[in-house]
């Protein structure tokens, strides 16, 4: 499917539609994009399925808070991290020489703001892969599935991967900001965590982060480059996700994400 749709209200929305379409056509690789802003929806191949990379950590975060709300876990519960289960890739816990212990809340935070893979795998064990997938089903994230742990390259070689689509990721962010699926306190805590994101070189790179709230999550694998973000200003919100794969290894697609993010930012603050 190759669709570009826009529910538009007035010339400014049409101009944004045209500029986004032009920029997406120039981006290398296979590109998927979804944007909901102030009741208007723009999408480009938004239900195409991709390897999720670290975007899968967003529904893990949601399920952690859902289980806390339901009394299944306590976010202040201390979890021991076995050193022999360390994995490489993103994060800081792999660099620690001791056998550290952290609260579930701390692990969720590390998973999001530095994309810590070791923390993520401990959380998958703690929350349960089945429960995380059930959470995604309950939210209607039909294109998203947790099938393996982080850095499980043996599963990857067998064709087993975590999956998602741009539409699901943008909708997940809207659930975090607005849905009664989470309590007001849970939504507030999750947004605070997302606001501490350390990787802002993609969609938010050209935004004034002193002017708007941005909560985002990136994902990367060889040939894969993703980002999704909530951007809020004066009670208005944009939920967007941009997924790219089939990239030549030497290709840096961040520039295209930077421009897309800036277009959305400019529109949001000028409305």
Steps between C-alpha positions, in 0.01 A plus 500: 500500500629843413262751649534862589187632664417825672195619686558867450347819628605799295797602287761464774424131541520453125837674489628278779368195316685598184827576680492174697424301184787663312747435780394138545553436127861616531585281797713194421379151579147382570315769696188496715353799682196583713400832652198600705489867596202689634252257349668484159661180377772461239632158409738347253521119493427519873380141543801342326679263737863560602752355737424704810857534628475686833153642433366179655606647834204740495233229549725335760495831689121522473457144626730569797275783614184301425621217724586750774150649479347152526710403801695232312836668560629788708717746308714543812569125514876433487624264231843336504682508165702181438829591337501184288191628316660827384455589135677751281362781287338810646502577871722545801433197721727279289796717606451440873730243658292426810169314539273803525141517620248753375133573544266410215437874455875558456523217246208644303671838503835358382320302230350820362749783544818311402324203334670258739475148356599319822227685692252417223570128514460495879168681458380251238567221751336693784186611314468192278514494121142371482371785717684759292349360181155487660537867591571582136196298393284686754620831358423390144864506389441232240831547320719481811637182656774415751660177376854509640723667756747774420824391328366149439678455168434127489125570479569761234691245293190278521280784376349575841481873564305766686258682272309826484365768267495879505127519570532278809788702643324835457185353654703366794623852570144630485394230749779618731386861481122462492358153554313393818677164450763665722428703810580869504794436732637224273472724195679779687786271606540347154509842334763609750714198410460564126592864554843395630582326169872527428475427126351810337695500174210391277144644499561755783842619379382835357234568765532752782485262795470795737178603326320168450476172685650211304491136606652266244649154448746401230591163353791382287627182342728459198309660214215602735433846644188592702367772725164586650402799713235688694537875449281727717451876497229711666264206543548378142668170421667330206553124499732379228709202399747462215637155416769435239671181389685359197761772548849466356730463799682824418174697468410742781125566490493717813504813282162406353357434846634837615313678221177306554510574872563869439202524262270352763649720774455818294138414429422411862640821651336719237145363534 
